[in-house]
């Protein structure tokens, strides 16, 4: 991947499971994020935006 990318690596514990993220996204273009309800999509976006902090 090019040097212009978004990297995210964190763990966010929930009572039912742990959201464990390790990803690299392109810095340009459009990226889709999809999954089941409650799978951590909004939490992932909030962590990337800096609205919440994870380990």
Secondary structure as the mmCIF struct_conf table of DSSP 4:
data_model
#
loop_
_struct_conf.conf_type_id
_struct_conf.id
_struct_conf.beg_label_comp_id
_struct_conf.beg_label_asym_id
_struct_conf.beg_label_seq_id
_struct_conf.end_label_comp_id
_struct_conf.end_label_asym_id
_struct_conf.end_label_seq_id
BEND BEND1 UNK A 3 UNK A 4
STRN STRN1 UNK A 5 UNK A 13
BEND BEND2 UNK A 15 UNK A 16
STRN STRN2 UNK A 18 UNK A 26
BEND BEND3 UNK A 27 UNK A 29
BEND BEND4 UNK A 36 UNK A 36
TURN_TY1_P TURN_TY1_P1 UNK A 37 UNK A 38
BEND BEND5 UNK A 39 UNK A 40
HELX_RH_AL_P HELX_RH_AL_P1 UNK A 41 UNK A 49
TURN_TY1_P TURN_TY1_P2 UNK A 50 UNK A 50
BEND BEND6 UNK A 51 UNK A 52
#
